[in-house]
Structures are given as C-alpha cells and as structure tokens.
Amino acid sequence: MFLTPEDWIMILSGIMDVLLLLFVVDWRYFRDWIVIYLFTCNLSFILGSPIVNFHLIEYPYRLLPDYYQTCIFFELLIFPTLCIFYNQITRNRDIWSILYYAILFSAGMTACEYPLELYTNLIKYINWSWLTTFSTLLATFLLSRTFIAFCRWGCCYFGGRNINY
C-alpha cells in the first residue's frame, strides 16, 4: 500500500497532536480543557459545514468522505487541541498577551494551511483566501478564550467557590 503525501501529512499531524496532548498540556486543568475542546469542536463543526456547503472551501481528501464534506480531522482533533494549548498559554495573562498569542497562533496556522492549499489536495480555496482563514481563526481563538473565562466566572459566581486550582 502506497501512502500519498496527504496520508503522510495527516498521520504526522495526528501523531504531533497526540504528543502535544500527552506531554505539553497541563492536565491539572482537565475540566477547563474539556470545556474548550467541546466548545471548539462544536463551533468549528457548526461553522465549517456551511462554509463547505456554500462552496467557499473544498476538502478533496478527507476522512469519511461518504458522510462528511468537511475535514473532520482538522475540526474535531487538530484545531481543538491547538485551542486547548492557546488557552493554556493565556490562562493567567493580560488582555494584550491574549490578543498577541491569538494573532501568533492564527498566523502560524495560516502559514501552515496556505502551502497545503497550494500543493496538496487536503484543502482547496474556492471563494476563500488566507486572510479569511487568519480572520476566522483569530476570532475563534478569542471566542474560545472568552467562553472559558465566562465559564470560570460562572462557576465561581453561581457555585460559590473559586476554581483557580
């Protein structure tokens, strides 16, 4: 069986993702990371499907192509893990650091995605651009950070206890 470049990219991305989860994520904040993971999965899957259905992006090579038009590998594994990592880094930072890291993560992901769009069949821009990718990633990172801050506040306010482990 011959593996295509797309296969190799997905295998290596999956391995790096699992290693990041195992060795870099601080699991003392497990509850926060589960919330972030599920929030990001839902958000990216809910927003990703219409983007594909409106023919803005196409994923010629994807997992379960008979069932999903979106790239579930990215939307349900890679991106949520990176959101966990982003939220871990910005956990106790000020607003400017939160914004700086959101820009940094979005730029890094866009810099990885753009060559994939040009040279592989993993993603094809139809009515999309790298700037749109950057903007949507930036908004999603900031939204995930806002959501977990709201959850922490809600747990503290309504639960009557502080959850800053």
Sequence and secondary structure as in RCSB ss.txt:
>XXXX:A:sequence
MFLTPEDWIMILSGIMDVLLLLFVVDWRYFRDWIVIYLFTCNLSFILGSPIVNFHLIEYPYRLLPDYYQTCIFFE
LLIFPTLCIFYNQITRNRDIWSILYYAILFSAGMTACEYPLELYTNLIKYINWSWLTTFSTLLATFLLSRTFIAF
CRWGCCYFGGRNINY
>XXXX:A:secstr
    HHHHHHHHHHHHHHHHHHHTS GGGHHHHHHHHHHHHHHHHHHHHHHHHTTSEE SS SSTTT SS HHII
IIIHHHHHHHHHHHTTT  HHHHHHHHHHHHHHHHHHHHHHHHHSSS EESS  HHHHHHHHHHHHHHHHHHHHH
HHHHHHHHHSS    
